[in-house]
Amino acid sequence: MKDGVLEIGGLPVTQITGEYGTPLYIYDGGMVEERYKRLREVLPSFEVFYSMKANPSLALIGLLRELGAGSEIASGGELFLAKEVGYDPLDIVFAGPGKSDSELEDAIMSGIFAINVESMRELERVAHLARLVGIPARVALRVNTAKGLTKTGGGSAGPLHERMAGGPSKFGIDEEKLERLAASWDKRTIEIVGIHVYTASQILHIDEIVENARRTASVARRVEEVTGAPVAAIDFGGGFGVPHYEDENPLDMVELGARIEEIFESFSKRGDTRLIVELGRYLVSECGIFVTRVLELKESRGDRFVITDGGINQFVRPALMKVNHEARVVNKLDSPAETTAKAGGPLCTPIDITSSEIRVPDDIALDDLVGIFNAGAYGYSMSPQLFLSHPTPGEVLVLDGKIIQARKRGRFKDLLLNQEPLPGSF
């Protein structure tokens, strides 16, 4: 911060928005680099794979590829993007409970390291497609463990919506069904290269993550018994969280890394087992801020409102996921801020509230900048940007003191893309 103005990557936010306008997503590339390098330090036996679903911006994907990260994708579109930025196919794994035949065929023909199959039926489908194209397929078995996350209370993890294993789930093969593998496994066309376990997202309790790691190691040993061969890869979906609330603390990565390394030591000592930790939110969430400009200030029956040029159509998480994102007037950080208000966008709906409680300075004025933090993950791509036909926001990456335009701001004529008018109407 300098003169009360937030700095991102060493540059004042007023300079960045002055050049690229608002609403604008700004990503701090240096913070992404620090996160990635820290992970490699505390988990030296593991490869870090970036979960592209968190933020598929080409600039961020490319930065992480250059740093050495692999790519965990969840759609054919994400496979296209991974190839577009030059990922080695052997550094790509493909998860997701509803892959189409065309997506599976593309993954097989692209030669990716593993398709993480989510059911015995999907295993049979992959085998069938591999026979049709004449290329053997590598798969990892995604397993829905018998037990899962236990601390599923409130906070930024939400009640249960981030949980993906340990109960009925559309994700993965139920652990107790692994014995049926022999009936679905066509060894002529399918190579089982490993396992994939992803229990939950946004976990801030070290003990929970460690228990997930123990379950993953146990599943790996069981799969080795069933297949009669050592697993070549273990994909441990970490689910590492980032704090959103004042009573939440960041993970102690030194302790966490040491405990996870100990659990997988017997596998890492083999020298030929690929250990993978897949992370999205942890790598990019805190690097991002969504910046909007104040259009209107008003008071209504005792409540104050700050209305900005960007709303939930461009950053939907606060409304959709019921997650608190810290919000500040980022060009007046040193001004006294004793008053609270609701911040929202220009949309003609009462649910357009991006912050239910933002502290605003006494001298807040039109054209001030409201920044919503923790916006680097599940921001741009998760939001319903066609809602009410506003142009899409821009994205920039600040790296090494330079501003890189990651995505141009949308234009009204973009709304016509792929649409056809009523014949004869104009």
VMD Tcl script that draws the C-alpha trace (Angstrom):
set ca {
  {0.00 0.00 0.00}
  {1.23 3.49 -0.84}
  {-0.71 6.67 0.03}
  {-3.69 4.52 0.92}
  {-3.79 2.81 -2.48}
  {-3.56 -0.96 -2.74}
  {-0.58 -2.24 -4.71}
  {-0.68 -5.49 -6.67}
  {2.64 -6.89 -7.74}
  {4.20 -3.55 -6.79}
  {1.83 -1.51 -8.97}
  {-0.97 0.74 -7.64}
  {-4.41 -0.55 -8.43}
  {-5.34 2.92 -9.67}
  {-2.66 2.66 -12.37}
  {-3.85 -0.78 -13.45}
  {-7.52 0.19 -13.66}
  {-6.55 3.48 -15.29}
  {-5.07 1.50 -18.16}
  {-7.55 -1.37 -18.38}
  {-10.77 -0.03 -16.86}
  {-13.31 -1.73 -14.62}
  {-14.76 -4.22 -13.83}
  {-11.40 -5.97 -13.88}
  {-9.87 -9.17 -12.54}
  {-6.26 -8.57 -11.49}
  {-3.93 -11.49 -10.76}
  {-0.63 -11.22 -8.92}
  {1.70 -13.57 -10.81}
  {4.41 -13.25 -8.18}
  {2.07 -14.65 -5.55}
  {1.29 -17.65 -7.77}
  {5.02 -18.28 -8.18}
  {5.54 -18.11 -4.42}
  {2.69 -20.56 -3.77}
  {3.97 -23.04 -6.31}
  {7.58 -22.89 -5.11}
  {6.46 -23.24 -1.49}
  {4.54 -26.39 -2.33}
  {7.57 -27.88 -4.04}
  {9.67 -27.09 -0.96}
  {7.36 -28.73 1.58}
  {6.29 -31.62 -0.67}
  {9.52 -32.49 -2.51}
  {8.35 -36.01 -3.43}
  {5.24 -34.69 -5.17}
  {4.49 -33.16 -8.54}
  {2.08 -30.25 -8.33}
  {-0.78 -30.41 -10.83}
  {-2.91 -27.31 -11.33}
  {-6.68 -27.89 -11.24}
  {-7.58 -25.78 -14.23}
  {-11.23 -25.51 -13.21}
  {-10.18 -22.98 -10.56}
  {-9.18 -20.46 -13.22}
  {-8.65 -21.39 -16.89}
  {-7.15 -18.05 -17.92}
  {-4.46 -18.77 -20.52}
  {-2.03 -16.43 -18.79}
  {-2.27 -18.28 -15.48}
  {-2.19 -21.70 -17.11}
  {0.88 -20.70 -19.08}
  {2.61 -19.28 -16.01}
  {2.05 -22.48 -14.04}
  {3.22 -24.63 -16.93}
  {6.43 -22.59 -17.10}
  {6.92 -23.08 -13.37}
  {6.70 -26.84 -13.86}
  {3.15 -27.65 -12.81}
  {1.15 -30.42 -14.44}
  {-2.49 -29.96 -15.42}
  {-5.61 -31.57 -13.97}
  {-8.48 -30.99 -16.38}
  {-12.20 -31.68 -16.13}
  {-13.52 -31.15 -19.66}
  {-12.64 -31.38 -23.31}
  {-12.40 -27.61 -23.38}
  {-9.78 -27.66 -20.65}
  {-7.85 -30.32 -22.56}
  {-7.92 -27.97 -25.57}
  {-6.56 -25.12 -23.42}
  {-3.86 -27.31 -21.87}
  {-2.64 -28.29 -25.33}
  {-2.93 -24.68 -26.49}
  {-0.36 -23.51 -23.91}
  {1.97 -26.40 -24.71}
  {1.48 -28.92 -21.93}
  {3.21 -32.26 -22.40}
  {0.35 -34.81 -22.63}
  {2.14 -36.91 -20.00}
  {1.60 -34.05 -17.56}
  {-2.18 -34.03 -18.00}
  {-4.81 -36.01 -16.06}
  {-8.54 -35.86 -16.83}
  {-11.16 -36.07 -14.06}
  {-14.91 -35.59 -14.06}
  {-18.02 -37.75 -13.59}
  {-19.64 -37.21 -16.99}
  {-17.09 -37.34 -19.78}
  {-18.55 -37.67 -23.27}
  {-17.32 -40.21 -25.82}
  {-15.76 -37.42 -27.89}
  {-13.90 -36.10 -24.84}
  {-12.63 -39.57 -23.96}
  {-11.56 -40.24 -27.53}
  {-9.72 -36.91 -27.67}
  {-7.94 -37.72 -24.40}
  {-6.89 -41.16 -25.65}
  {-5.65 -39.87 -28.98}
  {-3.83 -36.99 -27.28}
  {-1.88 -39.53 -25.21}
  {-2.52 -37.90 -21.83}
  {-1.04 -39.53 -18.76}
  {-4.31 -40.71 -17.25}
  {-8.07 -40.58 -17.62}
  {-9.39 -40.68 -14.05}
  {-12.32 -43.04 -14.47}
  {-15.25 -42.43 -12.13}
  {-17.19 -45.68 -12.54}
  {-16.85 -49.25 -13.78}
  {-19.07 -48.30 -16.71}
  {-16.69 -45.51 -17.67}
  {-13.81 -47.99 -17.51}
  {-15.68 -50.18 -20.03}
  {-16.40 -47.14 -22.24}
  {-12.74 -46.16 -22.30}
  {-11.78 -49.72 -23.24}
  {-14.34 -49.74 -26.07}
  {-13.12 -46.41 -27.43}
  {-9.49 -47.47 -27.15}
  {-10.28 -50.53 -29.28}
  {-12.04 -48.37 -31.88}
  {-9.15 -45.91 -32.29}
  {-6.50 -48.60 -31.93}
  {-4.61 -46.84 -29.14}
  {-4.28 -48.29 -25.62}
  {-5.54 -45.94 -22.89}
  {-3.98 -45.12 -19.54}
  {-6.42 -44.74 -16.66}
  {-6.35 -43.98 -12.97}
  {-9.14 -45.26 -10.78}
  {-10.89 -42.45 -8.94}
  {-12.04 -43.95 -5.66}
  {-14.87 -42.77 -3.43}
  {-13.43 -43.77 -0.06}
  {-15.64 -45.36 2.57}
  {-14.87 -42.51 4.96}
  {-14.48 -38.84 4.17}
  {-14.34 -35.39 5.67}
  {-15.66 -35.32 9.25}
  {-15.57 -31.61 10.08}
  {-18.22 -30.38 7.68}
  {-19.53 -27.42 9.66}
  {-19.88 -23.85 8.47}
  {-17.10 -21.44 7.66}
  {-15.77 -21.02 4.18}
  {-15.87 -24.76 3.54}
  {-19.64 -24.60 3.62}
  {-21.85 -27.24 5.24}
  {-21.49 -30.15 2.81}
  {-21.31 -28.71 -0.69}
  {-17.55 -29.16 -1.02}
  {-17.55 -32.82 0.03}
  {-16.86 -35.34 -2.74}
  {-16.18 -38.65 -0.98}
  {-17.10 -40.63 2.09}
  {-20.77 -41.09 1.25}
  {-23.06 -41.37 -1.78}
  {-21.35 -39.41 -4.54}
  {-21.38 -38.88 -8.28}
  {-17.59 -38.87 -8.04}
  {-15.46 -41.99 -8.14}
  {-15.87 -45.73 -7.75}
  {-17.14 -46.74 -4.32}
  {-14.23 -48.26 -2.45}
  {-16.17 -51.44 -1.64}
  {-16.71 -52.08 -5.39}
  {-13.03 -52.34 -6.25}
  {-13.18 -56.12 -6.11}
  {-15.37 -56.01 -9.23}
  {-12.52 -54.50 -11.21}
  {-11.55 -57.76 -12.91}
  {-14.93 -57.95 -14.65}
  {-14.55 -54.49 -16.23}
  {-10.84 -54.36 -16.91}
  {-9.81 -55.13 -20.48}
  {-6.05 -55.56 -20.06}
  {-5.50 -55.51 -23.83}
  {-6.67 -51.90 -24.19}
  {-6.45 -50.45 -20.68}
  {-3.38 -49.80 -18.57}
  {-4.24 -48.93 -14.97}
  {-1.49 -46.52 -14.04}
  {-2.71 -45.44 -10.64}
  {-5.42 -44.07 -8.40}
  {-7.08 -40.73 -7.77}
  {-8.69 -39.75 -4.46}
  {-10.28 -36.35 -3.90}
  {-12.21 -36.07 -0.67}
  {-13.18 -32.41 -0.32}
  {-12.25 -28.84 -1.16}
  {-11.35 -25.83 0.98}
  {-10.04 -27.84 3.96}
  {-8.34 -25.75 6.64}
  {-7.80 -28.51 9.23}
  {-4.40 -30.19 8.88}
  {-5.59 -33.37 10.63}
  {-8.37 -33.77 8.05}
  {-5.95 -33.48 5.14}
  {-3.57 -35.95 6.79}
  {-6.41 -38.43 7.30}
  {-7.30 -38.06 3.62}
  {-3.68 -38.81 2.77}
  {-3.73 -41.95 4.91}
  {-6.91 -43.13 3.23}
  {-5.35 -42.48 -0.18}
  {-2.24 -44.53 0.68}
  {-4.47 -47.33 1.96}
  {-6.52 -47.32 -1.26}
  {-3.32 -47.46 -3.32}
  {-2.20 -50.59 -1.49}
  {-5.61 -52.18 -1.95}
  {-5.60 -51.47 -5.69}
  {-2.15 -53.04 -5.91}
  {-3.59 -56.18 -4.33}
  {-6.54 -56.23 -6.74}
  {-4.45 -55.62 -9.88}
  {-1.44 -57.62 -8.78}
  {0.95 -54.83 -9.78}
  {2.43 -51.74 -8.13}
  {0.66 -48.47 -8.90}
  {2.64 -46.15 -11.14}
  {0.94 -43.00 -9.85}
  {-1.00 -41.76 -6.84}
  {-3.05 -38.62 -7.41}
  {-3.81 -37.15 -3.99}
  {-6.33 -34.35 -4.46}
  {-5.24 -32.17 -1.60}
  {-8.18 -29.81 -1.14}
  {-5.94 -27.31 0.67}
  {-8.02 -24.32 1.74}
  {-7.45 -20.59 2.07}
  {-8.92 -18.43 4.87}
  {-12.02 -16.32 4.23}
  {-13.07 -15.44 7.76}
  {-11.28 -13.78 10.67}
  {-11.40 -16.95 12.80}
  {-9.81 -19.05 10.04}
  {-6.05 -19.53 9.93}
  {-3.85 -20.43 6.97}
  {-2.48 -23.95 6.85}
  {0.92 -24.56 8.43}
  {2.52 -25.87 5.26}
  {5.74 -27.02 6.93}
  {3.86 -29.29 9.32}
  {1.41 -30.43 6.65}
  {4.15 -31.22 4.16}
  {6.18 -33.22 6.66}
  {3.19 -35.33 7.68}
  {2.12 -36.04 4.11}
  {5.67 -36.92 3.05}
  {5.87 -39.40 5.92}
  {2.64 -41.12 4.88}
  {3.78 -41.62 1.28}
  {7.43 -42.36 2.11}
  {7.18 -46.04 1.21}
  {5.88 -45.09 -2.25}
  {8.38 -42.28 -2.85}
  {11.27 -44.60 -1.97}
  {10.36 -46.85 -4.87}
  {11.62 -44.19 -7.25}
  {9.18 -45.12 -10.02}
  {5.85 -44.13 -8.43}
  {4.56 -40.77 -9.51}
  {3.12 -38.83 -6.56}
  {0.74 -36.04 -7.57}
  {-0.98 -33.37 -5.50}
  {-3.66 -31.49 -7.40}
  {-4.54 -27.99 -6.29}
  {-6.45 -25.07 -7.76}
  {-7.83 -22.71 -5.16}
  {-4.68 -22.86 -3.01}
  {-2.52 -21.79 -5.94}
  {-4.59 -18.94 -7.37}
  {-7.44 -17.79 -5.11}
  {-5.55 -15.27 -3.02}
  {-3.62 -13.98 -6.04}
  {-6.77 -12.47 -7.51}
  {-8.86 -9.38 -6.82}
  {-12.03 -8.29 -8.59}
  {-12.04 -4.50 -8.89}
  {-15.15 -2.44 -9.61}
  {-15.88 1.28 -9.74}
  {-18.45 3.07 -7.57}
  {-21.41 4.29 -9.65}
  {-23.84 5.26 -6.91}
  {-24.04 5.76 -3.14}
  {-27.36 5.68 -1.37}
  {-29.10 5.11 1.94}
  {-32.40 3.29 2.26}
  {-34.24 2.98 5.57}
  {-31.10 2.83 7.62}
  {-29.02 0.69 5.25}
  {-26.21 2.08 3.12}
  {-25.53 0.77 -0.37}
  {-22.46 1.04 -2.56}
  {-23.44 0.33 -6.17}
  {-20.62 -0.56 -8.53}
  {-20.16 -1.29 -12.23}
  {-19.55 -5.01 -11.59}
  {-21.94 -7.42 -9.93}
  {-22.71 -11.09 -9.41}
  {-22.93 -11.60 -13.17}
  {-19.15 -11.16 -13.14}
  {-18.34 -12.49 -9.65}
  {-21.09 -14.81 -8.45}
  {-19.39 -16.70 -5.60}
  {-20.66 -14.57 -2.69}
  {-24.27 -15.09 -3.75}
  {-24.10 -18.62 -5.17}
  {-21.78 -20.31 -2.68}
  {-22.70 -18.18 0.35}
  {-19.01 -17.44 0.86}
  {-17.73 -14.26 2.43}
  {-15.10 -12.42 0.40}
  {-13.35 -9.52 2.06}
  {-14.14 -6.26 0.28}
  {-12.44 -2.87 0.68}
  {-12.35 0.52 -0.95}
  {-8.88 -0.09 -2.31}
  {-7.92 3.46 -3.25}
  {-8.64 4.77 0.29}
  {-7.24 2.09 2.58}
  {-5.84 4.63 5.06}
  {-9.13 6.53 5.46}
  {-11.16 5.87 8.64}
  {-13.81 3.26 7.87}
  {-16.26 2.98 10.72}
  {-19.43 2.65 8.62}
  {-20.65 -0.56 7.04}
  {-22.62 -0.90 3.84}
  {-23.78 -3.46 1.31}
  {-21.91 -3.52 -1.99}
  {-23.57 -4.70 -5.15}
  {-23.57 -4.30 -8.89}
  {-25.90 -2.66 -11.42}
  {-28.12 -5.69 -12.02}
  {-31.88 -5.37 -11.80}
  {-32.23 -8.04 -9.11}
  {-32.01 -7.86 -5.29}
  {-29.61 -10.81 -5.15}
  {-26.88 -8.73 -6.80}
  {-24.88 -8.26 -3.59}
  {-21.16 -8.92 -3.82}
  {-20.46 -7.98 -0.19}
  {-23.09 -8.00 2.53}
  {-20.88 -6.00 4.88}
  {-18.13 -3.75 3.59}
  {-16.50 -1.10 5.75}
  {-16.54 2.14 3.82}
  {-14.46 5.25 4.51}
  {-16.19 8.45 5.55}
  {-14.95 10.13 2.37}
  {-16.11 7.43 -0.06}
  {-17.12 8.98 -3.36}
  {-18.23 8.15 -6.87}
  {-15.45 6.60 -9.00}
  {-13.73 5.08 -5.95}
  {-12.58 1.49 -6.41}
  {-14.08 -1.46 -4.55}
  {-11.88 -4.56 -4.50}
  {-13.19 -8.03 -3.67}
  {-10.39 -10.29 -2.50}
  {-9.81 -14.04 -2.86}
  {-11.14 -13.75 -6.40}
  {-8.46 -15.68 -8.28}
  {-10.34 -18.99 -8.13}
  {-13.86 -19.71 -9.40}
  {-14.41 -16.08 -10.31}
  {-14.51 -15.19 -13.98}
  {-15.36 -18.66 -15.32}
  {-17.97 -19.58 -12.70}
  {-20.04 -16.44 -13.16}
  {-23.20 -16.12 -15.34}
  {-21.75 -13.39 -17.51}
  {-24.61 -13.25 -20.00}
  {-27.06 -12.30 -17.24}
  {-28.51 -8.87 -18.09}
  {-26.25 -8.50 -21.12}
  {-23.40 -6.47 -19.65}
  {-19.99 -6.73 -21.35}
  {-17.65 -9.27 -19.82}
  {-14.86 -7.98 -17.52}
  {-11.21 -7.85 -18.48}
  {-8.40 -9.85 -16.89}
  {-4.80 -8.79 -16.34}
  {-1.78 -10.54 -14.86}
  {0.84 -8.49 -13.04}
  {4.22 -10.19 -13.31}
  {7.71 -8.83 -12.71}
  {6.42 -5.28 -12.52}
  {4.59 -5.50 -15.85}
  {0.89 -5.66 -16.66}
  {-0.04 -8.42 -19.07}
  {-3.48 -8.27 -20.64}
  {-4.84 -11.78 -20.10}
  {-8.32 -11.24 -21.56}
  {-9.79 -8.25 -23.34}
  {-12.93 -6.62 -22.01}
  {-16.10 -7.72 -23.75}
  {-18.08 -5.59 -26.19}
  {-21.81 -5.31 -26.78}
  {-21.45 -6.95 -30.19}
  {-20.06 -10.06 -28.48}
  {-23.63 -10.68 -27.31}
  {-24.54 -11.58 -30.88}
  {-22.03 -14.44 -31.02}
  {-23.66 -17.68 -32.19}
  {-27.13 -16.08 -32.21}
  {-29.46 -15.92 -35.19}
  {-32.28 -13.34 -35.46}
  {-35.87 -14.20 -36.16}
  {-36.10 -14.49 -39.97}
  {-37.38 -11.28 -41.50}
  {-37.35 -9.38 -38.21}
  {-34.61 -6.97 -39.33}
}
mol new
graphics top color blue
foreach p $ca { graphics top sphere $p radius 0.5 }
foreach p [lrange $ca 0 end-1] q [lrange $ca 1 end] { graphics top cylinder $p $q radius 0.2 }
display resetview
